[in-house]
Amino acid sequence: MNQNNLSTNEHDHNHHSHEYSHDNDDPLESSSSQDTKGYQRTLLFSFIIITGYMFIEAIGGWLTGSLALLSDAGHMLSDAVALGATLMAFKIGEKAATHQKTFGYKRFEILVATLNGATLVFIALMIFYEAIKRFNSPPEIATQGMLIVATVGMLVNILVAWLMHRGSHAVEGDGHEHSHHSDTKKERKKPANLNMQSAYLHVLSDLMGSVAAIIAALLMMGFGWVWADAVASVIVAILILVSGYRVVRDSVHILMEGTPANISLVNVEQKLLAHPQVQKVHDLHVWSITSGLHALSCHVVVDGDMSIHESSSLIANLEQSLSALGIHHATIQVESLSHPQNSSHSEALVCDISGQAPAGNSHIGHNH
């Protein structure tokens, strides 16, 4: 096949790639937006409950003088903000793609998850600071009132955590129930939505804060250990710090276009090479647009005599194979060994993206 035919082949191939994806329920529009409907209902109920009790706990902490209650109330405030921001992120994420935002607004969910995680870290540091001050000069604390408020707070957090946990599983169940793909895909566990996970961790760490406040109140009532309030606050701060770090780490990985944790590039390469018409794979990139929505781009080398019709069938088969790995948006360039890039390409699976092409290499922006 000559170079002009090859170029036409590749152009047609890329267009077919997008047509095939959109004909299969358009995962960029349906997979994420439909799934988040259940999340949104859960978040709304949780937001109302958390916000209402936040004011009660803040007043209770102020009246009793308990840092554990005040820190828990402050954490509840961050819960309310996190739940509200997450709900807003899902709403914004439903907006359709535009010429300026070709992937839509789904990445906004990850930005909010990053903010939620950073907020958790900041709250933890503030609690550490206040707890150190309390160790040096512990104040008088109304332990009985503290115990009552903390117990009710624990029950509220249990309710909200249960609602969010049930809502997440209900959404995952719906996704499997309406799936018409292979058994392998049905058995594949759906990745947790990072934005929902960050909001859930907010509530879960707040639940731990209520438990710690209850234990501290009992210790002060039974043994007179006034420092127990500060110790409980430190324990809560550690839990919050760990949760916040994990959310920030995972969200930054997505923002940096990192390979999804549950996908191996080697497995992807093997899946593509398993097709008898694919000779080589290079320039392979796999990333997440948002939690659970993965995209791929790569070059596959085939026989130079392959026709446009054959390349269209090839791309359809490869996309179907990739869907078994959880990749539903693929852009694959087909080329022959005579392509100028292949003569200078190394055996590396990934490429080094740079601002300009090396001398003699027509593949602008990639070094090999």
Secondary structure as a PSIPRED ss2 file (coil, helix, strand):
# PSIPRED VFORMAT (PSIPRED V4.0)

   1 M C   1.000  0.000  0.000
   2 N C   1.000  0.000  0.000
   3 Q H   0.000  1.000  0.000
   4 N H   0.000  1.000  0.000
   5 N H   0.000  1.000  0.000
   6 L H   0.000  1.000  0.000
   7 S H   0.000  1.000  0.000
   8 T H   0.000  1.000  0.000
   9 N H   0.000  1.000  0.000
  10 E H   0.000  1.000  0.000
  11 H H   0.000  1.000  0.000
  12 D H   0.000  1.000  0.000
  13 H H   0.000  1.000  0.000
  14 N H   0.000  1.000  0.000
  15 H H   0.000  1.000  0.000
  16 H H   0.000  1.000  0.000
  17 S H   0.000  1.000  0.000
  18 H H   0.000  1.000  0.000
  19 E H   0.000  1.000  0.000
  20 Y H   0.000  1.000  0.000
  21 S H   0.000  1.000  0.000
  22 H H   0.000  1.000  0.000
  23 D H   0.000  1.000  0.000
  24 N C   1.000  0.000  0.000
  25 D C   1.000  0.000  0.000
  26 D C   1.000  0.000  0.000
  27 P C   1.000  0.000  0.000
  28 L C   1.000  0.000  0.000
  29 E C   1.000  0.000  0.000
  30 S H   0.000  1.000  0.000
  31 S H   0.000  1.000  0.000
  32 S H   0.000  1.000  0.000
  33 S H   0.000  1.000  0.000
  34 Q H   0.000  1.000  0.000
  35 D H   0.000  1.000  0.000
  36 T H   0.000  1.000  0.000
  37 K H   0.000  1.000  0.000
  38 G H   0.000  1.000  0.000
  39 Y H   0.000  1.000  0.000
  40 Q H   0.000  1.000  0.000
  41 R H   0.000  1.000  0.000
  42 T H   0.000  1.000  0.000
  43 L H   0.000  1.000  0.000
  44 L H   0.000  1.000  0.000
  45 F H   0.000  1.000  0.000
  46 S H   0.000  1.000  0.000
  47 F H   0.000  1.000  0.000
  48 I H   0.000  1.000  0.000
  49 I H   0.000  1.000  0.000
  50 I H   0.000  1.000  0.000
  51 T H   0.000  1.000  0.000
  52 G H   0.000  1.000  0.000
  53 Y H   0.000  1.000  0.000
  54 M H   0.000  1.000  0.000
  55 F H   0.000  1.000  0.000
  56 I H   0.000  1.000  0.000
  57 E H   0.000  1.000  0.000
  58 A H   0.000  1.000  0.000
  59 I H   0.000  1.000  0.000
  60 G H   0.000  1.000  0.000
  61 G H   0.000  1.000  0.000
  62 W H   0.000  1.000  0.000
  63 L H   0.000  1.000  0.000
  64 T H   0.000  1.000  0.000
  65 G C   1.000  0.000  0.000
  66 S C   1.000  0.000  0.000
  67 L H   0.000  1.000  0.000
  68 A H   0.000  1.000  0.000
  69 L H   0.000  1.000  0.000
  70 L H   0.000  1.000  0.000
  71 S H   0.000  1.000  0.000
  72 D H   0.000  1.000  0.000
  73 A H   0.000  1.000  0.000
  74 G H   0.000  1.000  0.000
  75 H H   0.000  1.000  0.000
  76 M H   0.000  1.000  0.000
  77 L H   0.000  1.000  0.000
  78 S H   0.000  1.000  0.000
  79 D H   0.000  1.000  0.000
  80 A H   0.000  1.000  0.000
  81 V H   0.000  1.000  0.000
  82 A H   0.000  1.000  0.000
  83 L H   0.000  1.000  0.000
  84 G H   0.000  1.000  0.000
  85 A H   0.000  1.000  0.000
  86 T H   0.000  1.000  0.000
  87 L H   0.000  1.000  0.000
  88 M H   0.000  1.000  0.000
  89 A H   0.000  1.000  0.000
  90 F H   0.000  1.000  0.000
  91 K H   0.000  1.000  0.000
  92 I H   0.000  1.000  0.000
  93 G H   0.000  1.000  0.000
  94 E C   1.000  0.000  0.000
  95 K C   1.000  0.000  0.000
  96 A C   1.000  0.000  0.000
  97 A C   1.000  0.000  0.000
  98 T C   1.000  0.000  0.000
  99 H C   1.000  0.000  0.000
 100 Q C   1.000  0.000  0.000
 101 K C   1.000  0.000  0.000
 102 T C   1.000  0.000  0.000
 103 F C   1.000  0.000  0.000
 104 G C   1.000  0.000  0.000
 105 Y C   1.000  0.000  0.000
 106 K C   1.000  0.000  0.000
 107 R H   0.000  1.000  0.000
 108 F H   0.000  1.000  0.000
 109 E H   0.000  1.000  0.000
 110 I H   0.000  1.000  0.000
 111 L H   0.000  1.000  0.000
 112 V H   0.000  1.000  0.000
 113 A H   0.000  1.000  0.000
 114 T H   0.000  1.000  0.000
 115 L H   0.000  1.000  0.000
 116 N H   0.000  1.000  0.000
 117 G H   0.000  1.000  0.000
 118 A H   0.000  1.000  0.000
 119 T H   0.000  1.000  0.000
 120 L H   0.000  1.000  0.000
 121 V H   0.000  1.000  0.000
 122 F H   0.000  1.000  0.000
 123 I H   0.000  1.000  0.000
 124 A H   0.000  1.000  0.000
 125 L H   0.000  1.000  0.000
 126 M H   0.000  1.000  0.000
 127 I H   0.000  1.000  0.000
 128 F H   0.000  1.000  0.000
 129 Y H   0.000  1.000  0.000
 130 E H   0.000  1.000  0.000
 131 A H   0.000  1.000  0.000
 132 I H   0.000  1.000  0.000
 133 K H   0.000  1.000  0.000
 134 R H   0.000  1.000  0.000
 135 F H   0.000  1.000  0.000
 136 N H   0.000  1.000  0.000
 137 S C   1.000  0.000  0.000
 138 P C   1.000  0.000  0.000
 139 P C   1.000  0.000  0.000
 140 E C   1.000  0.000  0.000
 141 I C   1.000  0.000  0.000
 142 A C   1.000  0.000  0.000
 143 T H   0.000  1.000  0.000
 144 Q H   0.000  1.000  0.000
 145 G H   0.000  1.000  0.000
 146 M H   0.000  1.000  0.000
 147 L H   0.000  1.000  0.000
 148 I H   0.000  1.000  0.000
 149 V H   0.000  1.000  0.000
 150 A H   0.000  1.000  0.000
 151 T H   0.000  1.000  0.000
 152 V H   0.000  1.000  0.000
 153 G H   0.000  1.000  0.000
 154 M H   0.000  1.000  0.000
 155 L H   0.000  1.000  0.000
 156 V H   0.000  1.000  0.000
 157 N H   0.000  1.000  0.000
 158 I H   0.000  1.000  0.000
 159 L H   0.000  1.000  0.000
 160 V H   0.000  1.000  0.000
 161 A H   0.000  1.000  0.000
 162 W H   0.000  1.000  0.000
 163 L H   0.000  1.000  0.000
 164 M H   0.000  1.000  0.000
 165 H H   0.000  1.000  0.000
 166 R H   0.000  1.000  0.000
 167 G H   0.000  1.000  0.000
 168 S H   0.000  1.000  0.000
 169 H H   0.000  1.000  0.000
 170 A H   0.000  1.000  0.000
 171 V H   0.000  1.000  0.000
 172 E H   0.000  1.000  0.000
 173 G H   0.000  1.000  0.000
 174 D H   0.000  1.000  0.000
 175 G H   0.000  1.000  0.000
 176 H H   0.000  1.000  0.000
 177 E H   0.000  1.000  0.000
 178 H C   1.000  0.000  0.000
 179 S C   1.000  0.000  0.000
 180 H C   1.000  0.000  0.000
 181 H C   1.000  0.000  0.000
 182 S C   1.000  0.000  0.000
 183 D H   0.000  1.000  0.000
 184 T H   0.000  1.000  0.000
 185 K H   0.000  1.000  0.000
 186 K H   0.000  1.000  0.000
 187 E H   0.000  1.000  0.000
 188 R C   1.000  0.000  0.000
 189 K C   1.000  0.000  0.000
 190 K C   1.000  0.000  0.000
 191 P C   1.000  0.000  0.000
 192 A C   1.000  0.000  0.000
 193 N C   1.000  0.000  0.000
 194 L H   0.000  1.000  0.000
 195 N H   0.000  1.000  0.000
 196 M H   0.000  1.000  0.000
 197 Q H   0.000  1.000  0.000
 198 S H   0.000  1.000  0.000
 199 A H   0.000  1.000  0.000
 200 Y H   0.000  1.000  0.000
 201 L H   0.000  1.000  0.000
 202 H H   0.000  1.000  0.000
 203 V H   0.000  1.000  0.000
 204 L H   0.000  1.000  0.000
 205 S H   0.000  1.000  0.000
 206 D H   0.000  1.000  0.000
 207 L H   0.000  1.000  0.000
 208 M H   0.000  1.000  0.000
 209 G H   0.000  1.000  0.000
 210 S H   0.000  1.000  0.000
 211 V H   0.000  1.000  0.000
 212 A H   0.000  1.000  0.000
 213 A H   0.000  1.000  0.000
 214 I H   0.000  1.000  0.000
 215 I H   0.000  1.000  0.000
 216 A H   0.000  1.000  0.000
 217 A H   0.000  1.000  0.000
 218 L H   0.000  1.000  0.000
 219 L H   0.000  1.000  0.000
 220 M H   0.000  1.000  0.000
 221 M H   0.000  1.000  0.000
 222 G H   0.000  1.000  0.000
 223 F H   0.000  1.000  0.000
 224 G C   1.000  0.000  0.000
 225 W C   1.000  0.000  0.000
 226 V C   1.000  0.000  0.000
 227 W C   1.000  0.000  0.000
 228 A H   0.000  1.000  0.000
 229 D H   0.000  1.000  0.000
 230 A H   0.000  1.000  0.000
 231 V H   0.000  1.000  0.000
 232 A H   0.000  1.000  0.000
 233 S H   0.000  1.000  0.000
 234 V H   0.000  1.000  0.000
 235 I H   0.000  1.000  0.000
 236 V H   0.000  1.000  0.000
 237 A H   0.000  1.000  0.000
 238 I H   0.000  1.000  0.000
 239 L H   0.000  1.000  0.000
 240 I H   0.000  1.000  0.000
 241 L H   0.000  1.000  0.000
 242 V H   0.000  1.000  0.000
 243 S H   0.000  1.000  0.000
 244 G H   0.000  1.000  0.000
 245 Y H   0.000  1.000  0.000
 246 R H   0.000  1.000  0.000
 247 V H   0.000  1.000  0.000
 248 V H   0.000  1.000  0.000
 249 R H   0.000  1.000  0.000
 250 D H   0.000  1.000  0.000
 251 S H   0.000  1.000  0.000
 252 V H   0.000  1.000  0.000
 253 H H   0.000  1.000  0.000
 254 I H   0.000  1.000  0.000
 255 L H   0.000  1.000  0.000
 256 M C   1.000  0.000  0.000
 257 E C   1.000  0.000  0.000
 258 G C   1.000  0.000  0.000
 259 T C   1.000  0.000  0.000
 260 P C   1.000  0.000  0.000
 261 A C   1.000  0.000  0.000
 262 N C   1.000  0.000  0.000
 263 I C   1.000  0.000  0.000
 264 S C   1.000  0.000  0.000
 265 L H   0.000  1.000  0.000
 266 V H   0.000  1.000  0.000
 267 N H   0.000  1.000  0.000
 268 V H   0.000  1.000  0.000
 269 E H   0.000  1.000  0.000
 270 Q H   0.000  1.000  0.000
 271 K H   0.000  1.000  0.000
 272 L H   0.000  1.000  0.000
 273 L H   0.000  1.000  0.000
 274 A C   1.000  0.000  0.000
 275 H C   1.000  0.000  0.000
 276 P C   1.000  0.000  0.000
 277 Q C   1.000  0.000  0.000
 278 V C   1.000  0.000  0.000
 279 Q C   1.000  0.000  0.000
 280 K E   0.000  0.000  1.000
 281 V E   0.000  0.000  1.000
 282 H E   0.000  0.000  1.000
 283 D E   0.000  0.000  1.000
 284 L E   0.000  0.000  1.000
 285 H E   0.000  0.000  1.000
 286 V E   0.000  0.000  1.000
 287 W E   0.000  0.000  1.000
 288 S E   0.000  0.000  1.000
 289 I E   0.000  0.000  1.000
 290 T E   0.000  0.000  1.000
 291 S C   1.000  0.000  0.000
 292 G C   1.000  0.000  0.000
 293 L E   0.000  0.000  1.000
 294 H E   0.000  0.000  1.000
 295 A E   0.000  0.000  1.000
 296 L E   0.000  0.000  1.000
 297 S E   0.000  0.000  1.000
 298 C E   0.000  0.000  1.000
 299 H E   0.000  0.000  1.000
 300 V E   0.000  0.000  1.000
 301 V E   0.000  0.000  1.000
 302 V E   0.000  0.000  1.000
 303 D C   1.000  0.000  0.000
 304 G C   1.000  0.000  0.000
 305 D C   1.000  0.000  0.000
 306 M C   1.000  0.000  0.000
 307 S C   1.000  0.000  0.000
 308 I H   0.000  1.000  0.000
 309 H H   0.000  1.000  0.000
 310 E H   0.000  1.000  0.000
 311 S H   0.000  1.000  0.000
 312 S H   0.000  1.000  0.000
 313 S H   0.000  1.000  0.000
 314 L H   0.000  1.000  0.000
 315 I H   0.000  1.000  0.000
 316 A H   0.000  1.000  0.000
 317 N H   0.000  1.000  0.000
 318 L H   0.000  1.000  0.000
 319 E H   0.000  1.000  0.000
 320 Q H   0.000  1.000  0.000
 321 S H   0.000  1.000  0.000
 322 L H   0.000  1.000  0.000
 323 S H   0.000  1.000  0.000
 324 A C   1.000  0.000  0.000
 325 L C   1.000  0.000  0.000
 326 G C   1.000  0.000  0.000
 327 I E   0.000  0.000  1.000
 328 H E   0.000  0.000  1.000
 329 H E   0.000  0.000  1.000
 330 A E   0.000  0.000  1.000
 331 T E   0.000  0.000  1.000
 332 I E   0.000  0.000  1.000
 333 Q E   0.000  0.000  1.000
 334 V E   0.000  0.000  1.000
 335 E E   0.000  0.000  1.000
 336 S E   0.000  0.000  1.000
 337 L C   1.000  0.000  0.000
 338 S C   1.000  0.000  0.000
 339 H C   1.000  0.000  0.000
 340 P H   0.000  1.000  0.000
 341 Q H   0.000  1.000  0.000
 342 N H   0.000  1.000  0.000
 343 S H   0.000  1.000  0.000
 344 S H   0.000  1.000  0.000
 345 H C   1.000  0.000  0.000
 346 S C   1.000  0.000  0.000
 347 E C   1.000  0.000  0.000
 348 A C   1.000  0.000  0.000
 349 L C   1.000  0.000  0.000
 350 V C   1.000  0.000  0.000
 351 C C   1.000  0.000  0.000
 352 D E   0.000  0.000  1.000
 353 I E   0.000  0.000  1.000
 354 S C   1.000  0.000  0.000
 355 G C   1.000  0.000  0.000
 356 Q C   1.000  0.000  0.000
 357 A C   1.000  0.000  0.000
 358 P C   1.000  0.000  0.000
 359 A C   1.000  0.000  0.000
 360 G C   1.000  0.000  0.000
 361 N C   1.000  0.000  0.000
 362 S C   1.000  0.000  0.000
 363 H C   1.000  0.000  0.000
 364 I C   1.000  0.000  0.000
 365 G C   1.000  0.000  0.000
 366 H E   0.000  0.000  1.000
 367 N E   0.000  0.000  1.000
 368 H C   1.000  0.000  0.000
